Amino acid sequence: ECQRKLQEIRQCFSRPPERSLLLWLYECWFAGANVNVFLNGSGARLLGSLARDVAVDRAIGRRTEKLSLWRRLVAGVRETYTADEVMVYRNRWNTKLEGVNYLTELTMADILYGNTRNAQYLDNPDEAYCTWHIWEAFENSAPPSYAEALASIVWHRNLKVVKLKAYIWDYMKPSSLPQASYEEIQPKEYAASSDDPCTICHEELSRNTCELECGHEFHRECIRPWLQEHSSTCPICRDYAVLPTDTPERPAWNNSKRYKAKAWKRSVF
């Protein structure tokens, strides 16, 4: 039983080849490393090479007390590398996926190493704010097709990274550019193409897909466990989402009597 659980952890949280450490950390958090997996030192050392980095893997099993896998992964990276060593700044990103991944890396570096208010969001990176440092690095590396759109956004200290990610995913053409500030961007119909990747597995949306009420599209086998086991919201825009077999009642965290769940229209499993 113990070996089976360790094998499941390896399959779920092992770092893919060529994946940056910061992006891998975020994906581990996204997969539930902070809530679903707890290990003592001996158990962590039996995991082997999760990070594909000898120094980080050793640090993961260094502490003897029982900790979440997430805390072990974070400690392993922090104890092994400095911010300058782990963060690779880009001169240019070219696709939606590259842009969102780079924004994720900038945010994780700020959470782990930056002396900003984002340090409090270690256990929930999606609550992090887009600091000026993050914004400047991201905007300066944008390709021409996105630079004009980003230049029209008025940065402010309460801009959430997750909202900026959603804007990058939804951005389609110059005619949809905002005219004032990011907060004034109006929701628009989103049409995913087969070239857009699934934001959960990062593979192309060319098979067995499902579109949520908010308009964002995912693989059925990816979004179903996400909604059932992790969150009741869209992974991109955090809009409330339900499975078609569920009754769209008011979520537990929203006690407002004015809340009315959206009718299910497009999602088909």
Sequence and secondary structure as in RCSB ss.txt:
>XXXX:A:sequence
ECQRKLQEIRQCFSRPPERSLLLWLYECWFAGANVNVFLNGSGARLLGSLARDVAVDRAIGRRTEKLSLWRRLVA
GVRETYTADEVMVYRNRWNTKLEGVNYLTELTMADILYGNTRNAQYLDNPDEAYCTWHIWEAFENSAPPSYAEAL
ASIVWHRNLKVVKLKAYIWDYMKPSSLPQASYEEIQPKEYAASSDDPCTICHEELSRNTCELECGHEFHRECIRP
WLQEHSSTCPICRDYAVLPTDTPERPAWNNSKRYKAKAWKRSVF
>XXXX:A:secstr
 HHHHHHHHHHHH   TT  HHHHHHHHHHTTTTTS EE HHHHHTT  SSS HHHHHHHT   S EEHHHHHHH
HHHHH  HHHH    S   SHHHHHHHHHHHHHHHHHH SSGGGGGTT GGG B  HHHHHHHHHT  HHHHHHH
HTS   TT BHHHHHHHHHH   GGG  SS GGG         TTSB TTT  BS SSEEE TTS EEEHHHHHH
IIIII SB TTT  B   TTS     TT   TT       S   
